[in-house]
Structures are given as structure tokens and as C-alpha cells.
């Protein structure tokens, strides 16, 4: 069973789906997504134990985002110059501070 610890249900569903897809591509293991069995925002421990016993789950993969947040990085500035036949030029720059 794959358990995604995300407040955003879209991210949780996507993470669990991608992990189960990856597991299915490289093994014949049946992968269960916790979102199909557990409701978000509830105390999941008693329910999780019940699901693991009922479905005879052999292992759990727990996905969490411990080091997440927003930071600013400076990408190097790159300039492209386009010269026109009339003698004019256009300069376009890319880079600088970017939030990641």
C-alpha cells in the first residue's frame, strides 16, 4: 500500500498513482492506493490497521514532503540578440531570480 502524506488531495492522488504505476511497471506486485481506502483528515491509524489486515498487505510505502517550501534561486542571465535586415536589433533576456 502506498500512503501519500499531503494536505492537497490532488497531490496525494498523483503521488500514490505514480508510485503504484512505477511498481506495476517493474514487478507483478499489486499496489493499493491509500486514498481508495482511507478518507483524508481523519485519524487513520485504526482504519489503516483494519485495511492492512483485511487486504493482507505485506508492506507500506509512506511518501512525505519533509523539506518543502518556496525559495528563490538566481538563474544566470542569458541574452539573445536578433538582428533585422533594416539595421535594428532586438535583445531578449532570460533568467534572474526565480521562485522554486
Protein Blocks (a to p, Z undefined) as FASTA:
>chain_A
ZZdddfblklmmmmmmmmmmmmmmmmccdcddfklmpcghiafklmmmmmmmmnopabdc
ddddfbgcdddddddddddddddfkopacdddeedjddZZ
